[in-house]
Amino acid sequence: MNYISTRGNAQSVSASQAVINGIAPDGGLYVPESFPALDLDFDRLKDLSYQEIANEIFSAFFTDYTEEEIAAIVAGSYGEQWDDDTIVPIHQEGNKFYLELFHGPTIAFKDIALQALPRLLSTAAKKHGLKSKLLILAATSGDTGTAAMAGFGDVPGTEIVVFYPEVGVSEIQKQQMITEAAKNAHVIAITGNFDDAQTAVKTLFADDELGKELAAGKFQFSSANSINIGRLIPQIVYYIYGYAQLVKSGAIKAGDEIDIVVPTGNFGNIMASYYASRIGLPVREFIVASNENNVLTDFFNTGVYDRKRPFTVSTSPAMDILVSSNLERLLYFASDATEVANYMEDLTEKGSYTVSPEVRENLAKFKAGFASNEEVAATIKEVFEDTHYLLDPHTAVARFVAPSFDDGTVQLIASTASPFKFPQTVLEVLGESAKHERVALDQLALISGVPVPEQVAKLFTKEVRHTLVIDPEEIKETLKETIL
């Protein structure tokens, strides 16, 4: 299987080369040239482990990796670093099933892909005989950076540089980043918001002069953001596994359609569920749940994508995004490369674009809604009082939006982070307070009866190692000073 650019002006490449490149030379994102033909027999898959299903999906999409390479990548990615043997357990609330994606090293869903990506990259580097170090750049709204460093930390042949917004990440997220001890990790705060960080990182990838300077210094760019196809493919697995477990439990029969409900900002997580549907996952509707930065809600309801709007720092910071990069991949499958290139040009130059009626029709399975901070708080409180199940603010966004599209169909909700990643926010919702997140962790454990996850229990005793704060326009020179 080869991968092509969403914008149509780059050569097709193998899976391993797409993983190394991160982004296509024409600025587009890599997508499969065609989807693999898989026999998704859920009566068989229901009895397979997460790792066994991952082997099948990885092998189907990463076709120039050997069987032995795939097996090693999967085994290394989904092993003892997870606090649940099933990797993604499921919690039921009526016809809603929470797919718990937060049992990895940084207690957020990004771990699932970012445990695999470093292994995919290092294997690809050997396969292509790369002599240069891979320079991994990541812009983060909170979770990608921590998960990327958990995956890439001290991996030979790599350096990772993470840029995050100075204001808008939770204390836990910030503490995870600024205490990162890996010798190959560099963490830099940027004044402004996530979109400022993401835009700045994208300009680095497109800077030919910088690329030449790095090449002379024996570095080659790659990305840990979800623009990298090596991030997206591993996320397909948990939707297939989740559906298979619903079949196993008797909640559905093989072949029954379900709704997929995803709290999303950069659109990668829900894009993976669309890929899963293209290889056979039966989906009735994809429900896109946004917070107050509801650019995606407006897009799916009107056909107009307009980033020219106030940016809100919300209680669900990983979704505080106005430029949803992975939406470009969906537009490619709903239109064509020429149309996508025009849309992206309009977004850059005008700050908005409007899709054609035909494209809107092709996106009919995507529904969208959003939740305010107040609605998120009320949802966390209501679910906890009714069922004693604790949601983080991101999952609460999805839980609030889900009933608007509930016709009785089983809804699989992507539960993207542990509530212990946002303890002060959750505590306040429950009528409690704490002056520091270190104290809030213990209070939340007492109230919920759930122990503080080991992944964060000792976080605030770690040494702070990264304190640099820069303006977005300083990103290029700072990167050069950091790496070269």
Secondary structure as UniProt FT lines:
FT   STRAND          2..5
FT   TURN            6..7
FT   STRAND          13..14
FT   HELIX           15..21
FT   TURN            25..26
FT   STRAND          30..32
FT   HELIX           42..45
FT   TURN            46..47
FT   HELIX           50..61
FT   TURN            63..64
FT   HELIX           67..77
FT   TURN            80..81
FT   TURN            85..86
FT   STRAND          90..93
FT   TURN            94..95
FT   STRAND          96..100
FT   TURN            105..106
FT   HELIX           110..114
FT   TURN            115..116
FT   HELIX           117..127
FT   TURN            128..129
FT   STRAND          133..139
FT   HELIX           143..152
FT   TURN            153..154
FT   TURN            156..157
FT   STRAND          158..165
FT   HELIX           171..178
FT   TURN            183..184
FT   STRAND          185..190
FT   HELIX           194..205
FT   HELIX           208..216
FT   TURN            217..218
FT   STRAND          219..223
FT   TURN            226..227
FT   HELIX           229..249
FT   TURN            254..255
FT   STRAND          258..263
FT   HELIX           268..278
FT   TURN            279..280
FT   STRAND          283..290
FT   HELIX           295..302
FT   STRAND          304..306
FT   HELIX           317..319
FT   TURN            325..326
FT   HELIX           327..334
FT   HELIX           337..350
FT   STRAND          352..354
FT   HELIX           357..362
FT   TURN            363..365
FT   STRAND          366..370
FT   HELIX           373..387
FT   HELIX           393..401
FT   HELIX           402..405
FT   STRAND          411..415
FT   HELIX           419..421
FT   HELIX           423..429
FT   TURN            430..431
FT   HELIX           437..448
FT   HELIX           454..457
FT   HELIX           459..461
FT   STRAND          469..470
FT   HELIX           472..474
FT   HELIX           475..483
//
